[in-house]
Amino acid sequence: MQNNVDFNKVEALRRKRTMGMQFQEFKAPVSKPVEHCPDKIWSSLTALSNMNRPFLGAYTVKMSNSDGLIGDFKQGAAGDCWLLSGLKSLSVTPIGSDIIRNSITQNEDGTVTVNFKGANKSYTITEEEFNKAANETITSPDGVKEKKFATGDADVLLFEIAMKKLKNEMAEGKTGADLPNYAKILVNKEAPIEGGAGAQLYYLLTGKEACGISATGAKNPQTGKVLFKDNKEKLTEFLEKYSIDNKKYAAAFGVDKEISVKTLTGKDCRFVPHHEYAVEGTFGGNIIISNPHDSARKIVIPQSEFLNMGVSLLTYQNLKEDNDPFDQEMTNYLEKRVSTDNYINKHF
C-alpha cells in the first residue's frame, strides 16, 4: 500500500512538472508577442476550419436550429456573396450581432419572421418554405447538382429566403421606390438575390447610410469619364481607423480583377472579381478575411498586401455613430443615372 501511495505521489509530481514544461514551451516572450502570434493563430484558424468543413458539407439545416446568430456556412450556387459577406461582417461585431438577432423573430406558430428595418418590410417564413429552399438544387452546365442556397446555418438561409421575397417585390415595383439607389440594386430579375454589395444589406437591416471606398477609382459606365481617381489614401486611412476599433465597423469588399496574394504564412491565396469577401477583424497590422464559399476558413494577409490587391469597392457601415454624408455630386449621379454599386463616399 505504501509503495502505491509513493508511486501516485511521484506520478502526480511528474505530470505537474510536464504540464509546467509544456506551458513554458508555448509561452511567447512578452517583449515581442506579435512576432510569435501568426503561426499559432493561423494553426488555430486552420484547425477550426478543418473541423467545421465536413460538418458544414454534410449537415442539412432545420428551421428549429435558428438562434439569431450567424455561424459558419458555405455559399450555394446563388450569386449572393454580397448578402453572406454582409451578414458575416456584421456578425463579428457586438452591435452587428445584436442587429441580426433583433431582425429575426421566432413566432408561436413555428414560423420565423425576418425584418428589414431599412425597407420597413417583414417576411414570415414557414417550415415548408424553409425545407424547400434547404433542398433546392441547381444543375451546373457540366451536369453537377449544387445546393442553391447556403448550407451550415439556419439563420443564413432564413435571410436568403427573406431577401429573395424582398427583391421579388422590388422587381415587381411593389416596394423600394424610396430606398437609396445602392440599397435596391437588382442585377437580374430572374435571379433576384444575385449581385450586390455589402452596403445594400447594411442599409436594409439598419436604415443607416453605408459608405464606399474604391482603391481603383470610379468611372461613368456610359462615357468612361473618371468621377473619382484612385482613392487608396482613403482606404489606408479607413484601415488605420478600423485597426484601432474593428468592432465599430462592418466591412466587405470586392476586387476588380483576379489576383493572387501572399497570406501571412506565405501561402498564395486567389481573390476573384465579381465576388464579395467579409472583413472580420485585424491583429498586428494584418487583416482577417473570410470567403463566403467557406466562411470557417480565415484568410490572414498583411495590410500592405490588402492595399495593393486592387480593391474595387470596400463598403462599410459605422455601427456606433452616423456616417458622414456622401459626396453630393456622386450621390446625385447615382440617384439619377446609374443602377450600380460603384459609389464612393468622400468622408468616413
C-alpha positions in Angstrom: 0.0 0.0 0.0 2.8 2.4 0.9 4.5 1.8 -2.4 1.3 2.6 -4.3 0.9 5.8 -2.4 4.5 6.8 -3.1 4.1 5.9 -6.8 1.0 8.1 -7.0 2.8 11.0 -5.5 5.7 10.6 -7.9 3.3 10.3 -10.8 1.4 13.4 -9.8 4.7 15.4 -9.5 5.8 14.1 -12.9 2.6 15.2 -14.5 2.7 18.6 -12.8 6.3 19.1 -13.9 5.5 18.0 -17.5 2.5 20.4 -17.7 4.6 23.2 -16.4 7.3 22.5 -19.1 4.6 22.4 -21.8 3.2 25.7 -20.6 6.7 27.3 -20.6 7.4 25.9 -24.1 4.5 27.6 -25.7 4.6 30.9 -23.8 5.5 33.7 -26.1 8.2 36.2 -24.9 6.5 39.3 -23.5 8.9 41.6 -25.4 7.7 40.6 -28.9 4.3 38.9 -28.6 3.1 39.7 -32.1 6.1 38.1 -33.7 5.1 34.7 -32.2 1.4 35.1 -32.8 0.9 34.4 -36.6 1.8 30.7 -36.8 -0.2 29.9 -33.7 -3.2 31.9 -34.7 -3.1 30.5 -38.3 -2.8 27.0 -37.0 -5.8 27.5 -34.7 -7.9 29.0 -37.5 -6.9 26.2 -39.9 -7.8 23.6 -37.2 -11.1 25.1 -36.7 -11.7 25.3 -40.4 -10.8 21.6 -40.9 -13.1 20.7 -38.0 -16.1 22.6 -39.4 -15.7 21.7 -43.1 -17.0 18.1 -43.1 -19.7 19.2 -40.7 -20.9 22.0 -43.0 -20.8 19.8 -46.1 -22.9 17.0 -44.6 -25.3 19.0 -42.4 -28.8 19.7 -43.5 -30.1 22.7 -41.7 -33.5 22.8 -39.9 -35.5 25.9 -39.2 -35.7 24.8 -35.5 -31.9 25.4 -35.4 -32.4 29.2 -35.9 -31.0 31.0 -32.9 -30.5 34.5 -34.3 -26.7 34.0 -34.5 -24.7 33.7 -37.7 -22.4 30.6 -37.6 -20.1 29.3 -40.3 -21.6 28.4 -43.7 -20.9 27.6 -47.3 -22.3 29.6 -50.1 -24.6 27.8 -52.5 -25.0 28.3 -56.3 -27.0 31.5 -55.8 -24.8 34.6 -56.5 -25.5 36.2 -53.1 -21.9 36.5 -51.8 -22.7 40.2 -51.0 -25.5 39.1 -48.7 -23.5 36.4 -47.0 -20.4 38.6 -46.6 -22.5 41.4 -45.2 -24.1 39.1 -42.6 -20.7 37.7 -41.7 -19.0 41.1 -41.3 -21.9 42.3 -39.1 -21.9 39.1 -37.0 -18.3 39.5 -35.8 -19.2 42.8 -34.1 -21.3 43.1 -30.9 -23.6 45.7 -32.3 -23.9 43.9 -35.7 -24.7 40.7 -33.9 -27.5 42.4 -32.0 -28.8 43.9 -35.2 -29.0 40.5 -36.8 -30.6 38.9 -33.7 -33.2 41.7 -33.4 -34.1 41.2 -37.1 -35.3 37.6 -36.5 -38.4 36.7 -34.6 -39.5 33.2 -33.6 -43.3 33.1 -33.7 -45.5 30.9 -31.6 -46.9 29.1 -34.6 -43.4 27.8 -35.5 -42.8 30.3 -38.3 -40.0 32.8 -38.3 -40.2 36.5 -39.3 -37.3 38.4 -40.8 -37.4 42.2 -40.6 -35.6 44.6 -42.9 -35.7 47.8 -40.8 -34.3 50.0 -43.6 -37.0 48.9 -46.1 -39.7 48.8 -43.4 -40.6 45.3 -44.6 -41.0 42.0 -42.8 -41.4 38.5 -44.2 -42.7 35.4 -42.4 -41.2 32.1 -43.4 -42.9 28.7 -42.9 -41.1 25.5 -42.2 -42.3 24.2 -45.6 -40.7 27.2 -47.3 -37.6 26.7 -45.4 -37.3 23.0 -46.1 -37.9 23.6 -49.8 -35.2 26.2 -50.0 -32.8 23.9 -48.0 -33.2 21.1 -50.5 -33.3 23.2 -53.7 -30.6 22.4 -56.2 -29.2 23.9 -59.4 -27.6 21.8 -62.1 -24.4 23.3 -63.5 -23.6 23.3 -67.2 -21.4 20.2 -66.7 -24.3 18.3 -65.1 -23.2 18.7 -61.4 -26.0 19.3 -58.9 -25.3 22.0 -56.3 -27.3 23.4 -53.4 -28.9 26.7 -54.4 -28.7 28.3 -51.0 -26.1 28.4 -48.3 -25.6 25.3 -46.0 -24.4 25.3 -42.4 -26.5 27.9 -40.6 -30.3 28.1 -40.4 -30.3 31.9 -39.9 -28.3 32.5 -43.0 -30.9 30.5 -45.1 -33.7 32.5 -43.4 -32.1 35.7 -44.6 -31.7 34.4 -48.1 -35.3 33.4 -48.3 -36.5 36.7 -46.9 -34.1 38.7 -49.2 -35.5 36.8 -52.2 -39.0 37.9 -51.3 -37.9 41.5 -50.8 -36.0 41.5 -54.1 -39.0 40.0 -55.9 -41.2 42.8 -54.7 -38.6 45.3 -55.8 -38.6 43.7 -59.3 -42.3 44.0 -59.5 -42.3 47.6 -58.4 -44.2 46.9 -55.2 -41.5 48.3 -52.8 -38.2 50.1 -52.7 -39.0 53.3 -54.5 -37.9 55.4 -51.5 -34.7 53.4 -50.9 -31.2 54.8 -51.7 -30.0 53.6 -55.1 -27.4 51.2 -53.8 -29.9 49.6 -51.4 -32.2 48.4 -54.2 -29.6 47.0 -56.7 -31.3 44.4 -58.9 -28.9 42.8 -61.3 -31.1 40.0 -62.6 -34.9 39.9 -62.2 -34.8 36.1 -62.9 -32.3 35.6 -60.0 -33.2 38.5 -57.7 -30.6 37.9 -54.9 -27.8 37.6 -57.4 -25.3 40.6 -57.4 -25.0 43.4 -54.9 -22.7 44.8 -52.3 -22.4 44.5 -48.5 -23.7 48.1 -48.2 -27.0 47.0 -49.5 -27.5 44.6 -46.6 -26.2 47.1 -44.1 -28.8 49.7 -45.1 -31.7 47.2 -45.3 -31.0 45.9 -41.8 -30.3 49.2 -40.1 -31.8 52.1 -42.2 -28.5 53.9 -41.8 -26.3 55.1 -44.7 -23.5 52.8 -45.7 -20.2 54.1 -47.2 -17.9 53.0 -50.0 -14.2 53.5 -50.8 -12.5 52.4 -54.0 -8.8 51.9 -54.5 -9.2 51.7 -58.2 -11.4 54.7 -58.9 -14.9 55.0 -60.4 -16.0 55.9 -63.9 -19.2 56.8 -65.6 -20.2 53.4 -67.2 -21.7 55.2 -70.2 -19.0 57.7 -71.1 -15.9 56.3 -69.3 -15.4 59.7 -67.7 -13.4 59.4 -64.4 -15.5 60.6 -61.5 -13.0 59.8 -58.8 -9.4 58.8 -59.1 -7.6 56.1 -57.2 -8.7 56.6 -53.5 -6.0 54.3 -52.0 -5.2 57.0 -49.4 -8.8 57.0 -48.1 -8.6 53.2 -47.9 -5.4 53.4 -46.0 -6.9 55.9 -43.6 -10.0 53.8 -43.1 -7.9 50.7 -42.3 -6.0 52.7 -39.7 -9.2 53.6 -38.0 -10.6 50.1 -38.4 -7.5 48.6 -36.7 -8.0 50.9 -33.8 -11.6 49.8 -33.3 -12.6 46.9 -35.6 -15.8 46.3 -33.6 -17.0 49.7 -34.7 -17.4 48.9 -38.4 -18.9 46.2 -40.6 -16.9 45.9 -43.8 -16.9 43.8 -47.0 -15.1 44.2 -50.3 -14.5 43.0 -53.8 -11.6 43.2 -56.3 -11.7 44.4 -60.0 -9.6 41.5 -61.4 -8.3 38.2 -60.3 -5.2 38.4 -58.1 -3.0 36.1 -56.1 -2.0 37.4 -52.7 0.6 36.1 -50.2 -1.0 35.3 -46.8 0.7 35.8 -43.5 2.3 32.4 -43.7 3.5 32.8 -47.3 0.8 30.8 -49.0 -0.8 32.0 -52.2 -4.5 33.0 -51.9 -6.5 33.7 -55.0 -9.1 36.5 -55.0 -11.6 36.6 -57.9 -13.6 39.5 -59.4 -17.3 39.9 -59.1 -17.2 38.3 -55.6 -17.7 39.7 -52.2 -15.4 38.9 -49.2 -16.0 39.7 -45.5 -13.6 41.6 -43.3 -13.6 40.0 -39.9 -11.0 41.9 -37.9 -7.3 42.8 -37.6 -4.3 42.0 -35.4 -0.8 43.2 -35.6 -1.2 45.1 -38.9 -2.9 42.1 -40.6 -6.4 41.8 -42.0 -8.6 38.8 -41.2 -10.8 37.9 -44.2 -13.4 35.2 -44.9 -14.8 33.9 -48.2 -18.5 33.0 -48.1 -17.6 29.9 -50.1 -16.3 28.6 -46.8 -16.6 31.1 -44.0 -14.9 28.8 -41.5 -11.6 29.3 -43.2 -9.9 32.5 -42.3 -7.5 34.4 -44.7 -4.9 36.5 -42.9 -2.9 38.9 -45.0 -0.7 41.9 -44.2 -2.4 45.3 -44.6 0.2 46.3 -47.2 -0.9 43.4 -49.4 -4.5 44.3 -48.9 -3.9 47.9 -50.1 -2.1 46.6 -53.3 -4.6 44.0 -54.3 -6.8 46.3 -56.3 -9.9 46.7 -54.1 -12.5 48.0 -56.5 -15.0 48.7 -53.7 -14.9 48.3 -49.9 -18.3 49.0 -48.4 -18.7 49.6 -44.7 -21.0 51.0 -42.0 -20.1 52.7 -38.8 -22.2 50.9 -36.3 -21.6 53.3 -33.4 -22.2 56.7 -34.9 -23.8 58.0 -38.0 -21.6 58.1 -41.1 -20.6 61.3 -42.7 -22.8 62.2 -45.7 -21.9 61.0 -49.2 -20.3 63.4 -51.6 -23.2 65.2 -53.1 -22.0 65.0 -56.7 -21.7 61.2 -56.6 -25.0 60.9 -54.8 -26.9 62.9 -57.4 -25.3 61.0 -60.2 -26.2 57.6 -58.7 -29.8 58.5 -57.9 -30.5 60.0 -61.4 -28.4 57.9 -63.9 -26.8 54.8 -62.6 -28.1 51.5 -61.3 -24.9 50.1 -59.9 -22.9 49.8 -56.7 -19.7 51.8 -57.6 -20.3 54.7 -55.3 -17.6 56.4 -53.2 -18.0 58.3 -50.0 -15.9 61.5 -49.6 -15.5 61.1 -45.8 -15.9 58.4 -43.1 
